């Protein structure tokens, strides 16, 4: 069996999710094999609106998705998938933020280098475990590196880890896309 890993990035509201959903639908043998791992947490009005918007888009698409709302510990889902499944993970940027700045942890935990390394390793290990169980894994992430550098240590740590994750994922993926204003630009594959 060939397992395909696809990485999709772009600016906020650039059309990454829509592109990735269409790609998944075109690839899956039927809607029984379409899975969405949603990493967002409904913790403020803006996020609640975005979650509702994405749910409505999927609902009106006419395709039924098996949705897993999992802001952390994605490795727990790995055994839920089989070799015919197409899995869309939306999105890495939110997942990293959830892991790094988990409100259940000490508020300075993110400052420890060992913790940062653990988060990085856990994310890559979880992706590998999920990927090994499906036929295709599409990972969506935000491209945040065109903005001016942040003047906050937490943001700097976050962006450094996100950059490392992007580089690692692009190095191992089969295809990579950058979405610009709804237009996919194939960067790899």
ABEGO torsion letter per residue (X at the ends): XBBBBBBBBEBBGAGAAAAAAAAAAAABABAAABBBBBABBBABAAAAAAAAAAAAAAAAAGBBBBBBBBABGAAAAAAABBAABBBBBOBAAAAAAAAAABAABBAAAAABAAAAAAAAAAAAAAAAAAAAABABBBBBBBBAAABBBBABAAAAAAAAAAAAAAAAAAAABABBBBBBGGBBBBABX
